Amino acid sequence: MKEEDDEVLIRFTSLQGVSSVVRTRIADRAKLTLSSDELRTWGQEYGRFLRRYRLEKQPKHVSETCVVVFGTETVKENDGRMAENPVALKFMCSRETFQREVKKRPALDKGSNYVVPIKATYSNIQAELEPYPNIRLQGSDLKYVIVMDAGPGYDLHDFISHQNVAGKNLFMVTLIAKDIALCLKYLNETCG
């Protein structure tokens, strides 16, 4: 091989020279390998926020104080297999908002079906967000995140609109309306 062939090969095999689709395919195959623990670990962590969470490309909710993104969390099962569970990640820029939520949520969760418990919290994550240009708040750095279990990957609007519930399944709509009313009652009467 000539020296210039080596240079072409090096450029081709660099991460910049390989599309993200190809890298994702390689990572998907690598996480199934039995030949190398390091290669399997790389495949499991590739393209994941904090090496653990695979995030959807678009946020589900954006407000003045937070951005909520759905994703999956990689968890090692007792038998050694890797499982992916749906999660919601709530990114915040204000330390006060973050601390208030972390402090209040466990107290509200006691005996409640309406408060989703916190699975994990992280601080100073702005560098980790660089590969995710869609997770931004205008003029603010997102420094804090709360991770919670999520449902099957859609919010109430998605469920009603896309699961053929609205106008077709009166029983399901009634159950949803009742749960929303009970949740609002809980928030108003118990939480203040």
ZIMO-V551020 format. One record per residue. N is the residue number from 1. RES is the residue in one letter. OMEGA is omega in whole degrees, -180 to 180 (* if undefined). Layout:
BEGIN
n=N res=RES omega=OMEGA
n=N res=RES omega=OMEGA
END
This chain:
BEGIN
n=1 res=M omega=179
n=2 res=K omega=-179
n=3 res=E omega=-180
n=4 res=E omega=176
n=5 res=D omega=177
n=6 res=D omega=-179
n=7 res=E omega=178
n=8 res=V omega=180
n=9 res=L omega=179
n=10 res=I omega=179
n=11 res=R omega=-178
n=12 res=F omega=-176
n=13 res=T omega=176
n=14 res=S omega=-179
n=15 res=L omega=180
n=16 res=Q omega=-178
n=17 res=G omega=-178
n=18 res=V omega=-178
n=19 res=S omega=-180
n=20 res=S omega=178
n=21 res=V omega=179
n=22 res=V omega=179
n=23 res=R omega=179
n=24 res=T omega=177
n=25 res=R omega=179
n=26 res=I omega=180
n=27 res=A omega=179
n=28 res=D omega=177
n=29 res=R omega=-177
n=30 res=A omega=-177
n=31 res=K omega=177
n=32 res=L omega=-175
n=33 res=T omega=176
n=34 res=L omega=-173
n=35 res=S omega=-175
n=36 res=S omega=177
n=37 res=D omega=-179
n=38 res=E omega=179
n=39 res=L omega=179
n=40 res=R omega=179
n=41 res=T omega=177
n=42 res=W omega=180
n=43 res=G omega=-180
n=44 res=Q omega=-176
n=45 res=E omega=-174
n=46 res=Y omega=175
n=47 res=G omega=-177
n=48 res=R omega=174
n=49 res=F omega=-176
n=50 res=L omega=177
n=51 res=R omega=-175
n=52 res=R omega=-172
n=53 res=Y omega=172
n=54 res=R omega=-174
n=55 res=L omega=171
n=56 res=E omega=-175
n=57 res=K omega=-177
n=58 res=Q omega=176
n=59 res=P omega=176
n=60 res=K omega=-178
n=61 res=H omega=175
n=62 res=V omega=176
n=63 res=S omega=179
n=64 res=E omega=-174
n=65 res=T omega=-175
n=66 res=C omega=173
n=67 res=V omega=178
n=68 res=V omega=-179
n=69 res=V omega=173
n=70 res=F omega=178
n=71 res=G omega=176
n=72 res=T omega=179
n=73 res=E omega=176
n=74 res=T omega=-179
n=75 res=V omega=177
n=76 res=K omega=180
n=77 res=E omega=180
n=78 res=N omega=-179
n=79 res=D omega=177
n=80 res=G omega=179
n=81 res=R omega=177
n=82 res=M omega=178
n=83 res=A omega=177
n=84 res=E omega=-180
n=85 res=N omega=178
n=86 res=P omega=179
n=87 res=V omega=171
n=88 res=A omega=178
n=89 res=L omega=-179
n=90 res=K omega=-179
n=91 res=F omega=-179
n=92 res=M omega=179
n=93 res=C omega=-175
n=94 res=S omega=177
n=95 res=R omega=-179
n=96 res=E omega=179
n=97 res=T omega=179
n=98 res=F omega=-179
n=99 res=Q omega=179
n=100 res=R omega=-179
n=101 res=E omega=179
n=102 res=V omega=-178
n=103 res=K omega=-174
n=104 res=K omega=-172
n=105 res=R omega=180
n=106 res=P omega=179
n=107 res=A omega=179
n=108 res=L omega=-174
n=109 res=D omega=-175
n=110 res=K omega=177
n=111 res=G omega=-178
n=112 res=S omega=172
n=113 res=N omega=-170
n=114 res=Y omega=180
n=115 res=V omega=-180
n=116 res=V omega=-179
n=117 res=P omega=178
n=118 res=I omega=176
n=119 res=K omega=-177
n=120 res=A omega=174
n=121 res=T omega=179
n=122 res=Y omega=178
n=123 res=S omega=177
n=124 res=N omega=-175
n=125 res=I omega=-174
n=126 res=Q omega=179
n=127 res=A omega=179
n=128 res=E omega=-177
n=129 res=L omega=-178
n=130 res=E omega=179
n=131 res=P omega=-176
n=132 res=Y omega=-175
n=133 res=P omega=-178
n=134 res=N omega=179
n=135 res=I omega=-176
n=136 res=R omega=167
n=137 res=L omega=-178
n=138 res=Q omega=174
n=139 res=G omega=-178
n=140 res=S omega=173
n=141 res=D omega=175
n=142 res=L omega=-174
n=143 res=K omega=-172
n=144 res=Y omega=178
n=145 res=V omega=174
n=146 res=I omega=180
n=147 res=V omega=-180
n=148 res=M omega=172
n=149 res=D omega=178
n=150 res=A omega=176
n=151 res=G omega=-175
n=152 res=P omega=174
n=153 res=G omega=176
n=154 res=Y omega=179
n=155 res=D omega=-176
n=156 res=L omega=179
n=157 res=H omega=178
n=158 res=D omega=-177
n=159 res=F omega=-178
n=160 res=I omega=-176
n=161 res=S omega=-169
n=162 res=H omega=-180
n=163 res=Q omega=178
n=164 res=N omega=179
n=165 res=V omega=-176
n=166 res=A omega=178
n=167 res=G omega=-176
n=168 res=K omega=-175
n=169 res=N omega=-176
n=170 res=L omega=180
n=171 res=F omega=-180
n=172 res=M omega=179
n=173 res=V omega=178
n=174 res=T omega=178
n=175 res=L omega=179
n=176 res=I omega=-180
n=177 res=A omega=179
n=178 res=K omega=179
n=179 res=D omega=178
n=180 res=I omega=179
n=181 res=A omega=179
n=182 res=L omega=178
n=183 res=C omega=179
n=184 res=L omega=177
n=185 res=K omega=179
n=186 res=Y omega=-179
n=187 res=L omega=-178
n=188 res=N omega=-174
n=189 res=E omega=-176
n=190 res=T omega=-174
n=191 res=C omega=178
n=192 res=G omega=*
END
